[in-house]
Amino acid sequence: MTVLHLADEGEAADFAAFLSRLLHYDRSAAVRLQAAGTALAVFGRPPSFEVLAIRAVRLAKPYENGLDVTLDVTVSAGELLESVDESAATAVVPDAVTGPPWAGVLPPRGGWQAESGLPEPDALRAMVAGGVAEFRSRTEELAAERRTRAELDRIGREIWSRAVGRTGLPVRAVHAAQSLGFLRPTRRAEDLALFSSGAWLRLRTPYGSIAVRRTGLGAFGVSVR
């Protein structure tokens, strides 16, 4: 049994909240865990957004039971959530599962460069609210016979695939950040930043990051690691 000792109760609660939000969008969600020393990176892919969500978790001490260098495993998000003990600030790593395709295609670890043009946090939140309102308005205007899943998906893709200004970041990445609890108010606007590395863009917040390929995650034309 591999035990993760989280930094404190607050870190355990935030970790559990992140897993719960992933499971809200996919009850069978898997997450890939990568840890070294006292740092744990948790990767998930909420299917509604077509992005990778990355949550950094602070550990109080390295994990136990023979994993003396690194931990890299894909597990059930639901089983992991069930093992989180917030009062003890621990979690037990479940048995590995056969990972979904995205779990083998992660953003690069280095080479990130800052990108300009990202609006202020309030403007980003307003952009998401506007997209939600537009989707609701346009779908309500549809005649009953046209209100099909295909038509709803088409409208959603049109709205959420729009770019944020000139950054190339799709609005769905900002929507995902807000839905997963990453776009909470911060004391400093500079805490929210956009980076690029190769074909990837990464929206970084103090609470987590959202990564997306410029051409979307449908084509896995990157190295697997």
C-alpha positions as CSV (number, residue, x, y, z in Angstrom):
1,M,0.0,0.0,0.0
2,T,1.4,3.4,-1.0
3,V,0.5,6.2,1.3
4,L,0.6,9.9,0.3
5,H,1.2,12.3,3.2
6,L,-0.3,15.6,2.2
7,A,1.1,18.9,3.5
8,D,-1.9,19.6,5.8
9,E,-5.6,19.3,6.2
10,G,-6.3,22.2,3.8
11,E,-4.2,20.6,1.1
12,A,-6.1,17.3,1.5
13,A,-9.4,19.1,1.3
14,D,-8.4,21.0,-1.9
15,F,-7.1,17.7,-3.4
16,A,-10.4,16.0,-2.6
17,A,-12.4,18.9,-4.1
18,F,-10.4,18.7,-7.3
19,L,-11.0,15.0,-7.7
20,S,-14.7,15.5,-6.9
21,R,-15.0,18.1,-9.7
22,L,-13.3,15.8,-12.2
23,L,-15.8,13.0,-11.2
24,H,-18.7,15.4,-11.7
25,Y,-17.9,15.4,-15.4
26,D,-16.9,11.8,-15.7
27,R,-17.9,9.2,-13.0
28,S,-15.2,6.8,-14.4
29,A,-12.5,9.4,-14.5
30,A,-8.8,8.4,-14.2
31,V,-5.9,10.5,-13.1
32,R,-2.3,10.2,-13.7
33,L,-0.1,10.8,-10.7
34,Q,3.6,11.9,-10.9
35,A,5.5,12.5,-7.8
36,A,9.1,13.1,-6.8
37,G,10.1,14.0,-3.3
38,T,7.4,16.2,-1.7
39,A,5.8,17.4,-5.0
40,L,2.8,15.6,-6.6
41,A,1.3,16.5,-10.0
42,V,-2.2,15.2,-10.7
43,F,-3.4,15.2,-14.3
44,G,-7.0,14.8,-15.4
45,R,-9.1,15.3,-18.5
46,P,-12.7,16.4,-18.0
47,P,-14.3,15.3,-21.3
48,S,-16.6,18.3,-21.6
49,F,-13.7,20.7,-22.1
50,E,-11.1,18.7,-24.1
51,V,-8.3,20.1,-22.0
52,L,-5.8,18.7,-19.5
53,A,-6.2,19.8,-15.9
54,I,-3.1,19.8,-13.7
55,R,-3.2,20.1,-9.9
56,A,0.0,20.5,-7.9
57,V,-0.3,18.9,-4.5
58,R,2.2,19.5,-1.7
59,L,3.3,16.5,0.3
60,A,4.6,16.5,3.8
61,K,7.1,13.8,3.1
62,P,8.0,11.5,0.3
63,Y,5.6,8.6,-0.3
64,E,6.2,5.2,1.3
65,N,6.7,1.5,0.7
66,G,9.7,1.2,-1.7
67,L,9.0,4.0,-4.1
68,D,12.3,5.6,-3.3
69,V,12.8,7.7,-6.5
70,T,9.6,8.6,-8.3
71,L,5.9,7.7,-8.5
72,D,4.2,7.6,-11.9
73,V,0.9,5.7,-12.2
74,T,-2.6,6.1,-13.6
75,V,-5.4,5.3,-11.2
76,S,-9.2,5.6,-10.7
77,A,-10.1,9.1,-9.5
78,G,-13.0,7.7,-7.6
79,E,-11.0,5.2,-5.7
80,L,-8.4,7.8,-5.0
81,L,-11.0,10.2,-3.6
82,E,-12.5,7.5,-1.4
83,S,-9.0,7.0,0.2
84,V,-8.5,10.7,1.1
85,D,-8.5,11.2,4.8
86,E,-8.7,15.0,5.3
87,S,-8.2,14.9,9.1
88,A,-5.1,12.8,8.8
89,A,-4.0,14.5,5.6
90,T,-3.3,11.2,3.8
91,A,-4.4,9.4,0.7
92,V,-3.8,5.8,-0.4
93,V,-2.7,5.2,-4.0
94,P,-5.1,2.7,-5.6
95,D,-4.1,-0.1,-7.9
96,A,-3.1,1.1,-11.4
97,V,-5.6,1.0,-14.2
98,T,-5.2,0.8,-17.9
99,G,-4.8,4.5,-18.7
100,P,-6.9,6.3,-21.3
101,P,-5.0,7.6,-24.4
102,W,-4.6,11.1,-23.0
103,A,-2.6,9.8,-20.0
104,G,0.3,8.9,-22.3
105,V,0.4,12.4,-23.8
106,L,1.3,15.0,-21.3
107,P,2.6,18.5,-21.8
108,P,6.4,19.0,-21.7
109,R,8.0,19.6,-18.3
110,G,10.2,22.4,-19.5
111,G,10.7,25.0,-22.2
112,W,7.7,27.1,-21.2
113,Q,7.8,30.7,-22.3
114,A,5.5,33.5,-21.1
115,E,2.8,34.7,-23.6
116,S,1.3,38.2,-23.5
117,G,-2.3,39.3,-24.2
118,L,-4.1,37.5,-21.4
119,P,-7.0,39.6,-20.1
120,E,-7.5,40.4,-16.4
121,P,-9.1,37.7,-14.3
122,D,-12.4,39.6,-14.0
123,A,-12.6,39.9,-17.8
124,L,-11.9,36.1,-18.1
125,R,-14.7,35.3,-15.7
126,A,-17.0,37.6,-17.6
127,M,-16.1,35.9,-20.9
128,V,-17.1,32.5,-19.5
129,A,-20.4,33.9,-18.1
130,G,-21.1,35.4,-21.5
131,G,-20.4,32.1,-23.2
132,V,-22.8,30.3,-20.8
133,A,-25.5,32.9,-21.4
134,E,-25.1,32.7,-25.2
135,F,-25.3,29.0,-25.2
136,R,-28.4,29.0,-23.1
137,S,-30.0,31.7,-25.3
138,R,-29.2,30.0,-28.6
139,T,-30.4,26.6,-27.5
140,E,-33.6,27.9,-26.1
141,E,-34.4,29.6,-29.4
142,L,-34.1,26.2,-31.2
143,A,-37.3,24.6,-32.4
144,A,-38.0,21.3,-30.5
145,E,-37.2,19.2,-33.5
146,R,-33.8,20.9,-33.9
147,R,-32.8,20.6,-30.3
148,T,-30.7,17.5,-30.9
149,R,-27.5,16.5,-29.2
150,A,-25.6,17.1,-32.4
151,E,-26.9,20.6,-32.7
152,L,-26.2,21.4,-29.1
153,D,-22.7,20.1,-29.4
154,R,-22.2,22.2,-32.6
155,I,-23.3,25.4,-30.8
156,G,-21.1,24.5,-27.8
157,R,-18.0,23.9,-30.0
158,E,-18.6,27.2,-31.8
159,I,-18.7,29.2,-28.6
160,W,-16.0,27.5,-26.6
161,S,-13.5,27.2,-29.5
162,R,-13.2,30.9,-29.8
163,A,-9.9,32.3,-28.9
164,V,-9.2,34.5,-25.9
165,G,-8.1,37.8,-27.6
166,R,-5.0,37.1,-29.7
167,T,-3.6,34.5,-27.4
168,G,-4.8,31.4,-29.3
169,L,-6.1,30.0,-26.0
170,P,-9.6,28.6,-26.6
171,V,-12.3,30.0,-24.3
172,R,-13.1,26.4,-23.2
173,A,-9.7,26.4,-21.3
174,V,-10.9,29.4,-19.2
175,H,-14.3,27.7,-18.7
176,A,-12.5,24.6,-17.5
177,A,-10.3,26.6,-15.1
178,Q,-13.4,28.2,-13.6
179,S,-15.4,25.0,-13.4
180,L,-12.6,23.1,-11.7
181,G,-12.0,25.8,-9.1
182,F,-8.8,27.2,-10.6
183,L,-10.1,30.7,-11.5
184,R,-10.7,31.8,-7.9
185,P,-9.9,35.5,-7.0
186,T,-6.3,36.2,-6.3
187,R,-4.6,39.1,-4.6
188,R,-2.4,39.7,-7.6
189,A,-3.4,39.7,-11.3
190,E,0.0,38.4,-12.3
191,D,-0.8,35.2,-10.5
192,L,-2.7,34.3,-13.6
193,A,-0.4,33.8,-16.6
194,L,-0.3,32.1,-20.0
195,F,2.7,30.1,-21.2
196,S,3.6,28.1,-24.4
197,S,5.9,25.3,-25.2
198,G,5.8,23.8,-28.6
199,A,2.3,23.0,-29.6
200,W,1.0,23.4,-26.0
201,L,-0.5,26.4,-24.2
202,R,-0.9,26.4,-20.4
203,L,-3.1,28.7,-18.4
204,R,-1.5,28.9,-14.9
205,T,-3.3,30.0,-11.7
206,P,-2.3,29.6,-8.1
207,Y,-4.8,26.8,-7.8
208,G,-3.9,24.7,-10.8
209,S,-3.2,24.8,-14.5
210,I,-5.1,24.1,-17.7
211,A,-3.1,22.8,-20.7
212,V,-4.3,22.5,-24.3
213,R,-2.8,21.8,-27.6
214,R,-3.1,24.7,-30.1
215,T,-4.7,22.3,-32.6
216,G,-6.8,20.6,-29.9
217,L,-6.3,17.3,-28.1
218,G,-7.9,15.2,-30.8
219,A,-4.6,14.5,-32.6
220,F,-2.0,13.0,-30.4
221,G,1.0,14.1,-32.5
222,V,3.4,14.4,-29.6
223,S,5.9,12.2,-27.9
224,V,4.6,9.8,-25.3
225,R,6.2,9.6,-21.9
